[in-house]
Amino acid sequence: MELRGVEELMDLLHACRGTPEHGGGPVGPVDLHQHALQTAALLRRSRPADKELQVAGLVHVIGRLLVPGAPARHARVAADAVRHLLGERVARLVHDSPYATDLDPHMDADTLALRQADEAGRVPGFDAGVLEDWRTLLELVAQQRSRLGAVD
C-alpha cells in the first residue's frame, strides 16, 4: 500500500487508537496512537531541527495496522507506504529503526535516536499532545518531498 496524501496518513494514525502497542515496557503498555505521539514528541525534544526524524517517529507504527500479525514485515510495509509521500530518508528511518541496537557499530546517529525514542515512548499518562498538532509538519515534509521531484 502506498499512501497518497497526508489526509490518508492522518486517518491511518487515528486508526491506531485502541490498538495495543505490543512490547510495552515495564511501565505498562500504551496503544499505538499514544506510542506514535510519544516517540515523535521525544524526538522533537531531543532533535528539534530534524523534522524528517520526528515524522519518522510518528509514522513508524503504521505497519502494525497495515499487516497485523506479521511483525517481521511491519517496518518494511510502513516504509513502503510512506516512501512516495514523505521521502526516502523517512522511509529508511522507519525501515531501519526496529533493527537497530545500541551495540551496532554501523548504526547511524539518526537511527539510534529513533530507536531510543521508540523504546522510551511507552509511558502511560505521558502527555504527548494530539495528532492534529502534527498535521502541519506532515504537510511540510510531504511538500518538500514533492518539490524535490524525487524519482522513485
C-alpha positions as CSV (number, residue, x, y, z in Angstrom):
1,M,0.0,0.0,0.0
2,E,1.3,3.4,-0.9
3,L,-0.2,6.4,0.9
4,R,-1.4,9.1,-1.5
5,G,-1.7,12.0,0.9
6,V,-1.4,13.5,4.3
7,E,-5.1,13.0,5.0
8,E,-4.9,9.3,4.3
9,L,-1.9,9.1,6.6
10,M,-3.7,11.0,9.4
11,D,-6.7,8.7,9.0
12,L,-4.3,5.7,9.4
13,L,-2.7,7.2,12.5
14,H,-6.1,8.0,14.0
15,A,-7.0,4.3,13.4
16,C,-4.1,3.4,15.8
17,R,-6.2,4.4,18.7
18,G,-7.1,1.5,20.9
19,T,-4.7,-0.9,19.1
20,P,-2.3,-2.4,21.7
21,E,1.3,-1.4,21.4
22,H,2.9,-4.8,21.8
23,G,6.2,-4.9,23.5
24,G,5.3,-2.3,26.0
25,G,8.0,-1.6,28.6
26,P,7.9,-2.3,32.3
27,V,5.8,0.8,32.9
28,G,2.9,-0.9,31.0
29,P,1.5,-0.8,27.5
30,V,0.1,2.2,25.7
31,D,-1.8,2.0,22.4
32,L,-0.2,2.5,19.1
33,H,-1.6,6.0,18.8
34,Q,0.0,7.2,22.1
35,H,3.2,5.3,21.3
36,A,3.5,7.2,17.9
37,L,2.8,10.6,19.6
38,Q,5.2,9.9,22.4
39,T,8.0,8.8,20.0
40,A,7.6,11.9,17.9
41,A,7.4,14.2,20.9
42,L,10.6,12.7,22.3
43,L,12.3,13.3,19.0
44,R,11.0,16.9,18.8
45,R,12.6,17.4,22.2
46,S,16.0,15.8,21.5
47,R,16.3,16.8,17.8
48,P,14.1,19.9,17.3
49,A,15.6,20.8,13.9
50,D,15.2,17.4,12.4
51,K,11.6,17.4,11.1
52,E,12.0,14.2,9.0
53,L,13.3,12.3,12.0
54,Q,10.3,13.5,14.1
55,V,7.9,12.4,11.3
56,A,9.6,9.0,11.1
57,G,9.0,8.6,14.8
58,L,5.3,9.5,14.3
59,V,4.6,7.1,11.4
60,H,6.8,4.2,12.3
61,V,3.8,2.3,13.8
62,I,1.6,2.1,10.8
63,G,2.9,-1.2,9.6
64,R,1.2,-2.9,12.5
65,L,-2.1,-1.7,11.2
66,L,-1.4,-2.5,7.6
67,V,-0.2,-6.1,8.2
68,P,-1.5,-7.2,11.6
69,G,0.1,-10.3,12.9
70,A,3.1,-10.2,10.7
71,P,5.8,-8.5,12.9
72,A,8.7,-9.3,10.6
73,R,7.0,-7.2,7.8
74,H,5.9,-4.2,9.9
75,A,8.9,-2.0,9.2
76,R,9.2,-2.8,5.5
77,V,5.4,-2.3,4.9
78,A,5.4,1.0,6.8
79,A,8.5,2.3,4.9
80,D,7.0,1.3,1.6
81,A,3.7,3.0,2.5
82,V,5.3,6.4,3.3
83,R,8.2,6.5,0.8
84,H,6.4,8.3,-2.0
85,L,4.6,10.7,0.3
86,L,7.4,11.6,2.8
87,G,10.6,10.7,1.0
88,E,13.4,8.2,1.1
89,R,15.0,9.4,4.3
90,V,11.8,9.0,6.3
91,A,11.2,5.6,4.7
92,R,14.8,4.4,5.5
93,L,14.5,5.5,9.1
94,V,11.1,3.8,9.5
95,H,12.6,0.6,7.9
96,D,15.8,0.6,9.9
97,S,14.6,1.6,13.4
98,P,13.3,-1.7,14.7
99,Y,16.5,-3.5,13.8
100,A,18.9,-1.0,15.4
101,T,20.5,-1.8,18.7
102,D,22.8,0.2,20.9
103,L,25.6,-2.3,20.2
104,D,25.5,-2.0,16.4
105,P,28.6,-0.1,15.3
106,H,27.2,0.5,11.8
107,M,24.1,2.3,13.0
108,D,23.9,6.0,12.3
109,A,23.0,8.6,14.8
110,D,19.5,9.3,13.4
111,T,18.6,5.6,13.5
112,L,19.9,5.4,17.1
113,A,17.9,8.5,18.1
114,L,14.7,7.0,16.6
115,R,15.3,3.6,18.3
116,Q,15.9,5.3,21.7
117,A,12.7,7.4,21.3
118,D,10.8,4.3,20.2
119,E,11.9,2.4,23.4
120,A,11.1,5.4,25.7
121,G,7.8,6.2,24.0
122,R,5.7,3.7,26.0
123,V,4.7,5.6,29.2
124,P,1.1,5.6,30.2
125,G,0.0,9.1,31.2
126,F,2.8,10.9,29.2
127,D,1.1,13.9,27.6
128,A,2.4,13.9,24.1
129,G,-0.2,16.2,22.7
130,V,-2.7,15.3,20.0
131,L,-2.3,14.0,16.4
132,E,-3.7,17.2,14.9
133,D,-0.6,19.0,16.2
134,W,1.5,17.1,13.7
135,R,-0.6,17.8,10.5
136,T,1.3,20.9,9.5
137,L,4.7,19.2,9.9
138,L,3.5,16.2,7.9
139,E,2.3,18.5,5.2
140,L,5.6,20.4,5.2
141,V,7.6,17.2,4.8
142,A,5.3,16.0,2.1
143,Q,5.6,19.3,0.2
144,Q,9.4,19.3,0.5
145,R,9.4,15.8,-1.0
146,S,7.1,16.9,-3.8
147,R,9.2,20.0,-4.6
148,L,12.3,17.9,-4.8
149,G,10.7,16.0,-7.6
150,A,12.4,12.9,-6.5
151,V,12.1,9.9,-8.8
152,D,11.1,6.6,-7.2
